[in-house]
Amino acid sequence: MTRRFLAARLVSGLMLTVAVLAPLEATAQGTAQRTFRPLTQAMLNNPDPADWLMWRGGYANWGYSPLDQITPGNVNDLRLAWSWAFAPAGPGSTGMQVEPIVYDGVMYIRHANERYSAHDATTGDIIWEYARDLPEEITSGEAVFTVHRGRGVFLFEDRLIGHSTDGMLFALDPRTGTLVWEAEMTDYRAGQQPSGAPVVFNGAIAVPYNCSSWSAPDPCHLSAYDVESGEMLWRWHTSPTPEDPTHETWGDDPQVYPLASRRNMSPWQTPAVDTERGLFIFGIGSSAPQQPELAGTDGEWPDRLYHGSTVALDARTGELVWWAQHHTDMWNNDATYDRILVDAPLTPDPPDALGVNPDITPGEARELVIGSFSKDAIFYAYDRSDGTFLYARPTAYQNVIQGYDGRTGAFITNPDAVMIADADREATICRENRQIPQGAYSPLTNAYYVPAFNGRCSVMRVRSLSPTLQTGYNTTTVRSAPNPVAHLGQPEAIDVSTGKTLWRLDREAPLYGMLTTGGGLLFSADTYRRFYAIDQWTGEILWETILNGVSDMAPITYSVDGRQYIAVISPGGTLGSSSHVGQLRARVPIGQRNVGHTLFVFALPE
């Protein structure tokens, strides 16, 4: 592997390479001169509000910062503090679906195309840059199922942890960008690759994986590695082994689809961490095959575990602690989105509830895992100690789930949305109501903010049951019926305790990734390049600016020397690839759809 250290200066937001220089000690200036303090587990458990230490800001995945310098009263004074332009993404890249992290005035960023850099968080001045050497078949875009989509890095003690498209896990020295160690996790040619940002807890690096519908005969998994060496500590497969009692959920004869033939079921998003119980809590996506009948099941709960589920693993051993399945996924619903850990009293009374646990004592304090877990944007609340179902309610319109048994959490599928192996039968499916961009939680309002939208409905049917398609997504869309453009965006604030809507906006364009702050603001960008500050209590848009492209990841915030900054990366990769907003592409100029990314950082005037 090679390492390159580059010095650069910022001119009108453009990165200009000046020279090949020595490591940090010879080139650091300003903030980078601070003495580096190893980031301990105790510091990660109780982060300094000035820092943004990990994906979504903390182990609970709130997407919240207590920083409150920027408020509804002064947000209109926000100005661009600095910006940074990244090199354009190469072949095979889906863009920078990433959140930078910030520690003690230094920002660490994973770029597209396997570059990593450290910057002075007050100016953007570069401290060091590290570039991975990848196989040519990846950099040329020729390799199958290898896309540059890593969503971030993690800082633990004096190691900056990252993973690369070629299946490698590695640690850098955060002071210099020097490679400390690297270890092979998986063969990228086998249809499996690391995806979500890594997360480290008590010395174990949890790495989320994305697995294809044709991957080699090794079921998908979440794996943990030693932070000092990269040695694998444990691996948990997302499909049960024959020794697991839940193996029977794959049909009366599980050998119809034996373990080696089960595909996808990717846990591709970064887990939340219950630090008190020592749990990694995360979601698992669609299975391949999609249709229950191909595996000899009836599609009723529980069906072909653990797809479409939330699971909790012991972070030390990888042992399964509990699971909760939300749907049988015939529609690529992909239950991998927000898992947010919240403590709140419960008196659920949503007017459009899909299910409420009757054993809840009104006002009872519960330790929850909440979020809209999949593309249907249904909002869920479960007890995170044991996975008990508490309540569920819809946000945007969906027709795939009729309801849930309040006591067991068993899903009830709408029979009209069931996909069966009848080439003449068509089903109307409405569930395309959100995508990867993250929601957020605010303790100020006890509200969850979901970036929902009124997506299209699709008329679908099973296209074939041929052997070549039985391990993949074997449905086809006959025609689509997009909702009116004027009401596509439908961001919503939901009271976690009651499940009731605090506010909902009707917007022409969907809002994407969200950030909440102690100043009472919600920051989010939409697919028309607008970046907003919104009142958390009312949904009123208080400030907006125009970016250079679509930002589909969430903003972050941090503080250096008492000054609060808001950072957002634009453009993202979702607009051009997601059919739910295809009708909006005309509003994004062609030249701005596939350009290099830019980091914009805003602050109040000094």
C-alpha positions as CSV (number, residue, x, y, z in Angstrom):
1,M,0.0,0.0,0.0
2,T,1.2,3.5,-0.7
3,R,0.8,6.6,1.4
4,R,0.9,10.2,0.1
5,F,1.1,13.3,2.2
6,L,-0.1,16.4,0.4
7,A,-0.1,20.0,1.4
8,A,-2.8,22.1,-0.1
9,R,-4.4,25.5,0.2
10,L,-8.0,26.5,-0.3
11,V,-8.8,28.9,-3.2
12,S,-12.5,29.4,-3.9
13,G,-13.3,26.0,-2.5
14,L,-10.8,24.2,-4.8
15,M,-8.0,21.9,-3.5
16,L,-4.7,22.7,-5.2
17,T,-1.9,20.2,-4.8
18,V,1.3,22.1,-4.0
19,A,4.0,19.5,-3.2
20,V,4.7,16.1,-1.8
21,L,5.8,16.8,1.8
22,A,6.8,15.1,5.0
23,P,4.3,13.8,7.5
24,L,2.3,15.9,9.9
25,E,5.1,16.9,12.2
26,A,6.7,18.9,9.5
27,T,3.6,20.4,7.9
28,A,1.0,20.8,10.7
29,Q,-0.3,24.3,11.5
30,G,-2.9,26.0,13.6
31,T,-5.3,23.5,15.2
32,A,-3.1,20.5,14.2
33,Q,-0.3,21.7,16.6
34,R,-2.4,20.7,19.6
35,T,-1.1,17.8,21.5
36,F,-3.0,14.7,20.5
37,R,-4.9,13.0,23.3
38,P,-5.8,9.4,22.8
39,L,-9.6,9.0,22.6
40,T,-10.5,6.6,25.4
41,Q,-13.6,4.4,25.8
42,A,-14.8,6.6,28.6
43,M,-14.5,9.7,26.4
44,L,-16.5,7.9,23.7
45,N,-19.2,6.9,26.2
46,N,-19.6,10.6,27.3
47,P,-18.4,12.7,24.4
48,D,-17.4,16.3,24.6
49,P,-20.2,18.4,23.0
50,A,-17.5,20.2,20.9
51,D,-16.7,16.9,19.1
52,W,-18.5,14.8,16.5
53,L,-16.9,11.5,17.2
54,M,-18.7,8.9,15.1
55,W,-21.5,8.2,12.7
56,R,-24.6,10.0,13.9
57,G,-22.5,11.7,16.7
58,G,-22.7,9.0,19.4
59,Y,-23.4,5.4,20.1
60,A,-27.2,6.0,20.4
61,N,-27.4,7.2,16.8
62,W,-29.4,10.3,17.7
63,G,-27.9,12.6,15.1
64,Y,-28.0,15.3,17.8
65,S,-25.5,17.7,19.3
66,P,-26.1,19.7,22.5
67,L,-24.3,22.7,21.0
68,D,-26.5,25.7,21.2
69,Q,-24.6,28.8,20.0
70,I,-26.7,28.8,16.7
71,T,-30.3,29.4,17.6
72,P,-33.6,30.4,15.9
73,G,-32.8,33.9,16.9
74,N,-29.4,34.2,15.1
75,V,-29.5,31.4,12.4
76,N,-30.1,34.0,9.7
77,D,-26.6,35.3,10.4
78,L,-25.0,32.0,9.3
79,R,-22.2,32.4,6.8
80,L,-19.9,30.2,4.9
81,A,-16.7,29.7,7.0
82,W,-14.8,27.5,4.6
83,S,-15.3,24.9,1.9
84,W,-13.3,22.0,0.4
85,A,-13.6,20.4,-3.0
86,F,-12.8,16.7,-3.4
87,A,-11.6,15.0,-6.5
88,P,-14.4,13.6,-8.7
89,A,-15.5,10.0,-7.9
90,G,-14.2,7.4,-10.3
91,P,-15.8,4.4,-12.0
92,G,-17.9,2.3,-9.7
93,S,-18.3,4.9,-7.1
94,T,-21.7,5.9,-5.7
95,G,-20.3,9.0,-4.1
96,M,-19.5,10.2,-0.6
97,Q,-22.3,8.8,1.6
98,V,-20.2,9.8,4.5
99,E,-20.2,11.8,7.8
100,P,-16.9,13.4,8.7
101,I,-15.8,13.0,12.3
102,V,-14.2,15.8,14.4
103,Y,-12.0,15.5,17.5
104,D,-10.3,18.3,19.3
105,G,-10.3,20.6,16.3
106,V,-9.3,18.1,13.6
107,M,-11.7,16.8,11.0
108,Y,-11.2,13.3,9.6
109,I,-12.9,12.4,6.3
110,R,-13.2,9.4,4.0
111,H,-13.4,10.5,0.4
112,A,-14.7,8.6,-2.6
113,N,-12.1,6.4,-4.2
114,E,-10.4,5.3,-0.9
115,R,-8.7,8.5,0.1
116,Y,-8.6,9.7,3.7
117,S,-7.6,13.1,5.0
118,A,-7.3,15.2,8.2
119,H,-8.1,18.9,8.2
120,D,-7.9,21.9,10.5
121,A,-11.6,22.0,11.4
122,T,-11.6,25.9,11.5
123,T,-10.1,26.5,8.1
124,G,-10.1,23.2,6.1
125,D,-6.3,23.4,5.7
126,I,-5.1,19.9,5.1
127,I,-2.9,18.1,7.6
128,W,-2.4,14.8,5.8
129,E,-3.9,12.6,3.2
130,Y,-3.7,8.9,2.8
131,A,-4.6,7.0,-0.4
132,R,-5.2,3.2,-0.6
133,D,-3.9,1.3,-3.6
134,L,-6.7,-0.7,-5.0
135,P,-6.7,-3.5,-7.6
136,E,-7.1,-2.2,-11.1
137,E,-10.3,-4.0,-11.7
138,I,-11.9,-2.0,-8.9
139,T,-10.5,1.4,-9.9
140,S,-11.6,0.8,-13.5
141,G,-15.1,-0.1,-12.5
142,E,-14.8,-3.6,-14.1
143,A,-15.1,-5.6,-10.9
144,V,-18.6,-6.8,-10.1
145,F,-20.2,-5.6,-6.9
146,T,-17.4,-3.3,-5.8
147,V,-18.6,0.2,-5.2
148,H,-16.8,2.9,-3.2
149,R,-19.4,3.4,-0.5
150,G,-17.7,3.4,2.9
151,R,-19.6,5.8,5.1
152,G,-17.0,6.9,7.5
153,V,-14.1,6.2,9.9
154,F,-13.8,5.7,13.6
155,L,-11.2,7.1,16.1
156,F,-10.3,4.9,19.1
157,E,-7.4,5.6,21.4
158,D,-4.6,6.5,18.9
159,R,-6.0,4.6,15.9
160,L,-8.1,5.9,13.0
161,I,-10.0,2.8,11.8
162,G,-11.2,2.5,8.2
163,H,-12.1,-0.2,5.7
164,S,-11.8,-0.4,1.9
165,T,-13.6,-1.7,-1.1
166,D,-11.1,-4.5,-1.6
167,G,-12.2,-6.1,1.7
168,M,-9.3,-4.7,3.9
169,L,-9.5,-3.3,7.4
170,F,-6.8,-0.9,8.5
171,A,-5.7,1.5,11.2
172,L,-3.9,4.8,10.6
173,D,-2.0,7.0,13.0
174,P,-4.4,10.0,13.3
175,R,-1.5,12.4,13.8
176,T,0.3,11.5,10.6
177,G,-1.9,9.3,8.4
178,T,0.7,6.6,8.6
179,L,-0.5,3.0,8.1
180,V,-0.3,1.1,11.4
181,W,-1.8,-2.2,10.5
182,E,-4.0,-3.8,7.9
183,A,-5.9,-7.1,7.7
184,E,-8.0,-8.9,5.1
185,M,-11.6,-9.3,6.1
186,T,-13.2,-10.8,3.0
187,D,-12.5,-11.5,-0.7
188,Y,-14.2,-8.6,-2.5
189,R,-14.6,-10.9,-5.6
190,A,-17.0,-13.1,-3.7
191,G,-19.9,-10.5,-3.7
192,Q,-19.3,-9.3,-0.1
193,Q,-17.8,-6.0,1.0
194,P,-17.7,-3.7,4.0
195,S,-20.2,-0.9,3.8
196,G,-21.3,1.2,6.8
197,A,-18.9,3.2,8.9
198,P,-17.1,1.0,11.5
199,V,-17.9,1.4,15.2
200,V,-15.5,0.4,18.0
201,F,-16.7,-0.5,21.5
202,N,-14.5,-2.0,24.2
203,G,-11.8,-2.8,21.7
204,A,-14.0,-4.6,19.2
205,I,-14.5,-3.1,15.7
206,A,-17.9,-3.9,14.3
207,V,-17.9,-3.9,10.5
208,P,-21.3,-3.8,8.6
209,Y,-21.3,-5.8,5.4
210,N,-23.2,-5.5,2.1
211,C,-23.7,-8.8,0.3
212,S,-25.0,-9.4,-3.2
213,S,-27.8,-11.6,-4.3
214,W,-25.2,-13.9,-6.0
215,S,-22.4,-13.9,-3.4
216,A,-20.2,-16.9,-2.7
217,P,-21.5,-19.7,-0.4
218,D,-20.9,-17.9,2.8
219,P,-24.0,-16.2,4.2
220,C,-23.8,-12.4,5.0
221,H,-22.6,-11.4,8.4
222,L,-21.7,-8.7,10.9
223,S,-18.1,-9.3,12.1
224,A,-16.0,-7.9,14.9
225,Y,-12.2,-7.4,14.8
226,D,-9.5,-6.5,17.4
227,V,-8.7,-2.8,17.4
228,E,-5.0,-3.4,18.0
229,S,-4.4,-5.9,15.2
230,G,-7.4,-6.4,13.0
231,E,-7.7,-10.0,14.0
232,M,-11.2,-11.3,13.7
233,L,-12.9,-11.8,17.1
234,W,-16.2,-13.3,16.0
235,R,-18.6,-13.5,13.0
236,W,-22.4,-13.6,13.2
237,H,-24.2,-14.8,10.1
238,T,-27.6,-13.2,9.3
239,S,-29.1,-16.5,8.3
240,P,-29.4,-19.1,11.1
241,T,-27.3,-22.3,11.1
242,P,-29.0,-25.7,11.3
243,E,-28.2,-25.8,15.0
244,D,-30.3,-22.6,15.6
245,P,-34.0,-23.3,16.3
246,T,-35.0,-20.4,14.1
247,H,-33.5,-22.4,11.1
248,E,-37.0,-23.8,10.8
249,T,-38.3,-20.5,9.6
250,W,-36.7,-21.4,6.3
251,G,-39.5,-23.9,5.7
252,D,-40.5,-27.4,6.7
253,D,-37.5,-28.6,4.8
254,P,-34.8,-26.0,5.2
255,Q,-32.6,-27.8,2.7
256,V,-34.9,-26.5,0.0
257,Y,-32.8,-23.4,0.5
258,P,-29.8,-24.5,2.5
259,L,-27.5,-22.0,4.3
260,A,-25.1,-21.8,1.4
261,S,-27.8,-20.8,-1.0
262,R,-29.2,-17.9,1.0
263,R,-28.1,-14.5,-0.3
264,N,-28.1,-10.8,0.6
265,M,-29.6,-10.2,4.1
266,S,-27.1,-7.5,4.5
267,P,-26.5,-5.6,7.8
268,W,-25.0,-2.8,5.8
269,Q,-25.6,0.1,8.2
270,T,-23.6,1.1,11.3
271,P,-25.0,-0.5,14.5
272,A,-26.2,1.5,17.5
273,V,-24.4,0.5,20.7
274,D,-26.2,0.0,24.0
275,T,-23.2,0.7,26.2
276,E,-24.9,-0.4,29.4
277,R,-25.8,-3.8,28.1
278,G,-22.8,-4.2,25.7
279,L,-25.0,-4.7,22.6
280,F,-24.7,-4.0,19.0
281,I,-28.2,-3.2,17.7
282,F,-28.8,-3.1,13.9
283,G,-31.0,-4.0,11.0
284,I,-30.9,-6.6,8.3
285,G,-32.0,-6.1,4.7
286,S,-33.9,-8.1,2.1
287,S,-33.3,-11.8,1.5
288,A,-32.7,-13.5,-1.8
289,P,-34.8,-15.3,-2.9
290,Q,-37.4,-12.6,-2.1
291,Q,-40.5,-14.8,-2.5
292,P,-41.4,-17.0,0.5
293,E,-42.7,-19.8,-1.7
294,L,-39.3,-20.3,-3.2
295,A,-38.1,-21.4,0.2
296,G,-41.3,-23.4,0.9
297,T,-42.6,-20.9,3.5
298,D,-46.0,-19.2,3.7
299,G,-44.5,-15.7,4.4
300,E,-46.2,-15.5,7.8
301,W,-44.3,-14.3,10.9
302,P,-41.6,-15.3,11.6
303,D,-40.4,-15.9,8.0
304,R,-36.8,-16.8,6.9
305,L,-35.0,-15.2,9.7
306,Y,-33.2,-12.9,10.1
307,H,-34.1,-10.8,7.1
308,G,-36.3,-7.8,7.7
309,S,-35.3,-7.7,11.3
310,T,-33.7,-5.8,14.1
311,V,-31.2,-7.9,16.1
312,A,-29.1,-7.3,19.2
313,L,-25.7,-9.1,19.6
314,D,-23.4,-9.4,22.6
315,A,-20.5,-7.1,21.6
316,R,-18.0,-9.4,23.3
317,T,-19.0,-12.7,21.9
318,G,-21.3,-12.0,18.9
319,E,-24.0,-14.1,20.4
320,L,-27.6,-13.3,19.5
321,V,-29.4,-11.7,22.5
322,W,-32.8,-10.9,20.8
323,W,-34.4,-10.4,17.4
324,A,-37.6,-8.7,16.2
325,Q,-38.9,-9.2,12.6
326,H,-40.8,-6.3,11.0
327,H,-42.0,-7.8,7.7
328,T,-41.4,-10.6,5.2
329,D,-39.7,-8.7,2.4
330,M,-41.0,-9.5,-1.1
331,W,-40.4,-5.9,-2.2
332,N,-36.8,-5.0,-1.3
333,N,-38.0,-3.0,1.6
334,D,-34.5,-3.2,3.2
335,A,-35.0,-2.9,7.0
336,T,-31.5,-1.4,7.6
337,Y,-32.2,2.2,8.4
338,D,-32.2,4.2,11.7
339,R,-31.9,2.4,14.9
340,I,-31.9,5.1,17.6
341,L,-31.6,4.3,21.3
342,V,-33.8,6.5,23.5
343,D,-35.2,6.4,27.1
344,A,-38.7,7.8,27.3
345,P,-42.1,7.4,29.1
346,L,-44.7,5.8,26.9
347,T,-48.3,6.5,26.5
348,P,-48.7,5.5,22.8
349,D,-51.9,6.8,21.2
350,P,-51.2,7.4,17.5
351,P,-54.5,7.9,15.6
352,D,-53.4,5.6,12.8
353,A,-51.6,2.9,14.8
354,L,-50.6,-0.3,13.1
355,G,-50.3,-1.9,16.5
356,V,-49.9,-1.1,20.2
357,N,-48.8,-3.4,23.0
358,P,-51.8,-3.6,25.4
359,D,-49.4,-4.4,28.3
360,I,-47.8,-1.0,28.3
361,T,-48.6,0.9,31.6
362,P,-49.3,4.5,30.6
363,G,-46.5,6.8,31.5
364,E,-44.1,3.9,32.1
365,A,-40.5,4.7,31.4
366,R,-39.0,2.4,28.8
367,E,-35.5,1.9,27.2
368,L,-36.3,2.0,23.5
369,V,-34.9,1.4,20.1
370,I,-36.9,3.5,17.7
371,G,-36.8,4.6,14.1
372,S,-38.3,4.2,10.6
373,F,-36.4,1.0,9.8
374,S,-37.1,0.5,6.1
375,K,-38.3,2.0,2.8
376,D,-42.0,2.0,3.9
377,A,-41.1,4.6,6.5
378,I,-43.2,2.9,9.2
379,F,-42.2,4.3,12.7
380,Y,-41.4,1.6,15.3
381,A,-40.7,1.5,19.1
382,Y,-39.3,-1.6,20.7
383,D,-37.9,-2.3,24.1
384,R,-34.2,-2.6,23.6
385,S,-33.6,-4.8,26.6
386,D,-35.4,-7.8,25.0
387,G,-36.9,-6.7,21.7
388,T,-40.5,-6.5,22.9
389,F,-42.8,-4.8,20.4
390,L,-44.3,-1.6,21.8
391,Y,-46.0,0.2,19.0
392,A,-45.9,1.0,15.3
393,R,-47.5,3.7,13.0
394,P,-47.1,4.8,9.4
395,T,-45.7,8.1,8.2
396,A,-46.2,8.4,4.4
397,Y,-48.7,6.1,2.7
398,Q,-47.8,2.4,2.4
399,N,-49.9,-0.6,1.7
400,V,-47.7,-3.6,2.4
401,I,-48.3,-3.9,6.1
402,Q,-51.8,-4.1,7.5
403,G,-50.8,-4.2,11.2
404,Y,-48.9,-5.9,14.0
405,D,-50.0,-8.2,16.9
406,G,-49.6,-5.9,19.9
407,R,-48.3,-8.6,22.2
408,T,-46.1,-10.6,19.9
409,G,-45.1,-8.0,17.3
410,A,-46.1,-10.5,14.5
411,F,-46.6,-8.6,11.3
412,I,-49.8,-8.9,9.2
413,T,-49.1,-8.6,5.5
414,N,-51.6,-7.0,3.2
415,P,-52.7,-10.0,1.0
416,D,-53.1,-7.7,-2.0
417,A,-49.4,-6.9,-1.8
418,V,-48.2,-10.5,-1.7
419,M,-45.9,-11.4,-4.6
420,I,-46.6,-15.0,-5.8
421,A,-45.2,-17.0,-8.7
422,D,-48.0,-16.3,-11.1
423,A,-46.8,-14.4,-14.2
424,D,-50.4,-13.2,-14.8
425,R,-50.9,-11.8,-11.3
426,E,-50.0,-8.2,-10.7
427,A,-49.7,-6.5,-7.3
428,T,-49.8,-2.8,-6.6
429,I,-47.0,-2.0,-4.1
430,C,-46.8,1.3,-2.3
431,R,-43.8,1.5,0.0
432,E,-41.1,3.7,-1.5
433,N,-41.3,6.4,1.2
434,R,-37.7,6.9,2.3
435,Q,-34.1,6.0,1.4
436,I,-30.7,5.8,3.0
437,P,-30.5,9.4,4.4
438,Q,-30.8,9.4,8.2
439,G,-33.5,10.6,10.5
440,A,-32.6,12.2,13.9
441,Y,-33.9,12.5,17.5
442,S,-33.9,15.5,19.8
443,P,-34.2,15.3,23.6
444,L,-35.5,18.9,23.6
445,T,-38.7,17.8,21.9
446,N,-38.6,14.0,22.6
447,A,-39.3,13.8,18.9
448,Y,-38.0,11.6,16.0
449,Y,-37.6,13.4,12.7
450,V,-38.0,11.2,9.7
451,P,-37.0,12.2,6.1
452,A,-40.1,10.6,4.6
453,F,-41.6,11.3,1.2
454,N,-44.6,10.3,-0.9
455,G,-42.9,7.9,-3.2
456,R,-44.3,6.1,-6.2
457,C,-46.6,3.1,-6.2
458,S,-45.5,0.3,-8.5
459,V,-47.4,-2.4,-10.3
460,M,-45.2,-5.5,-10.0
461,R,-45.2,-9.2,-10.7
462,V,-42.8,-12.1,-10.4
463,R,-40.9,-12.3,-13.7
464,S,-39.5,-15.9,-13.5
465,L,-38.8,-18.8,-11.3
466,S,-35.9,-20.1,-13.3
467,P,-32.9,-21.4,-11.3
468,T,-30.7,-18.4,-12.4
469,L,-33.1,-16.0,-10.7
470,Q,-34.2,-17.9,-7.6
471,T,-31.3,-16.5,-5.6
472,G,-31.9,-12.9,-6.7
473,Y,-34.6,-10.3,-7.0
474,N,-36.9,-11.9,-9.4
475,T,-39.7,-9.3,-9.5
476,T,-40.2,-6.7,-12.2
477,T,-42.0,-3.4,-12.3
478,V,-44.7,-3.3,-15.0
479,R,-45.5,0.3,-14.5
480,S,-45.3,3.1,-12.0
481,A,-47.6,5.8,-10.6
482,P,-45.6,8.6,-9.1
483,N,-47.4,10.8,-6.6
484,P,-47.9,14.5,-7.4
485,V,-44.6,16.3,-7.5
486,A,-46.0,19.1,-5.4
487,H,-46.3,16.8,-2.4
488,L,-43.3,14.5,-2.8
489,G,-41.4,15.7,0.3
490,Q,-43.1,14.8,3.6
491,P,-40.7,15.2,6.5
492,E,-42.4,14.6,9.8
493,A,-41.8,15.1,13.6
494,I,-43.2,12.3,15.8
495,D,-43.5,12.4,19.6
496,V,-41.8,9.3,20.7
497,S,-43.9,8.9,23.9
498,T,-47.3,9.1,22.2
499,G,-46.6,8.4,18.6
500,K,-48.5,11.5,17.5
501,T,-47.4,13.9,14.8
502,L,-45.9,17.2,16.1
503,W,-45.7,18.6,12.6
504,R,-45.5,17.5,9.0
505,L,-44.3,19.5,5.9
506,D,-45.5,19.2,2.4
507,R,-42.6,20.0,0.1
508,E,-42.0,19.7,-3.6
509,A,-38.6,18.0,-3.0
510,P,-37.8,15.4,-0.3
511,L,-35.6,16.4,2.6
512,Y,-32.7,14.0,3.2
513,G,-30.2,13.4,6.1
514,M,-31.0,15.2,9.3
515,L,-29.2,16.8,12.3
516,T,-30.7,18.2,15.5
517,T,-28.9,20.6,17.8
518,G,-29.3,22.0,21.4
519,G,-30.2,25.3,19.8
520,G,-33.6,23.9,18.8
521,L,-32.7,23.6,15.2
522,L,-33.1,20.8,12.6
523,F,-30.7,21.0,9.7
524,S,-31.4,19.1,6.4
525,A,-30.9,19.5,2.7
526,D,-33.3,18.6,-0.1
527,T,-33.0,17.2,-3.6
528,Y,-33.2,20.7,-5.1
529,R,-29.9,21.7,-3.5
530,R,-31.5,23.8,-0.7
531,F,-30.0,23.5,2.7
532,Y,-32.3,24.4,5.6
533,A,-32.5,25.3,9.3
534,I,-35.9,24.3,10.7
535,D,-37.5,25.0,14.0
536,Q,-37.7,21.6,15.9
537,W,-41.0,22.4,17.6
538,T,-43.0,23.9,14.7
539,G,-41.3,22.8,11.4
540,E,-41.0,26.4,10.3
541,I,-38.1,27.0,7.9
542,L,-35.9,29.7,9.4
543,W,-33.0,29.8,7.1
544,E,-31.9,28.4,3.8
545,T,-29.0,28.5,1.3
546,I,-28.2,26.9,-2.0
547,L,-25.5,24.2,-2.4
548,N,-23.8,23.1,-5.5
549,G,-25.6,19.8,-5.7
550,V,-27.8,17.3,-3.9
551,S,-26.7,16.4,-0.4
552,D,-28.2,13.1,0.7
553,M,-26.2,12.5,3.8
554,A,-26.8,14.2,7.2
555,P,-25.0,17.4,8.2
556,I,-22.8,17.4,11.4
557,T,-21.9,20.1,13.9
558,Y,-18.9,20.7,16.1
559,S,-17.2,23.5,18.0
560,V,-13.6,24.8,18.1
561,D,-12.5,27.5,20.6
562,G,-16.1,28.3,21.4
563,R,-17.3,28.7,17.8
564,Q,-20.0,26.3,16.5
565,Y,-19.8,25.0,12.9
566,I,-22.3,23.3,10.7
567,A,-20.8,21.0,8.0
568,V,-22.6,19.4,5.0
569,I,-21.2,17.4,2.0
570,S,-22.7,18.0,-1.4
571,P,-23.5,16.5,-3.9
572,G,-24.5,13.0,-2.8
573,G,-25.2,9.9,-4.8
574,T,-28.9,9.1,-4.3
575,L,-30.6,11.4,-6.7
576,G,-29.3,9.9,-9.9
577,S,-29.8,6.3,-8.8
578,S,-33.2,6.3,-7.1
579,S,-36.3,6.1,-9.1
580,H,-38.5,7.7,-6.4
581,V,-37.1,11.1,-7.3
582,G,-36.4,10.5,-11.0
583,Q,-39.2,13.0,-11.8
584,L,-37.2,15.7,-10.0
585,R,-34.0,15.4,-12.0
586,A,-34.9,18.1,-14.4
587,R,-34.4,20.6,-11.5
588,V,-30.8,19.5,-11.1
589,P,-28.6,20.7,-14.0
590,I,-26.9,17.9,-15.9
591,G,-23.4,19.2,-15.2
592,Q,-24.1,19.0,-11.4
593,R,-25.4,15.4,-11.2
594,N,-22.1,13.6,-11.2
595,V,-19.4,16.1,-10.2
596,G,-16.8,16.0,-7.4
597,H,-18.1,16.5,-3.9
598,T,-17.7,19.7,-1.8
599,L,-17.7,20.1,1.9
600,F,-19.4,23.3,3.0
601,V,-18.9,24.6,6.6
602,F,-21.0,27.4,8.0
603,A,-20.7,29.5,11.2
604,L,-21.9,32.7,12.7
605,P,-19.7,35.8,12.1
606,E,-16.7,36.1,14.5
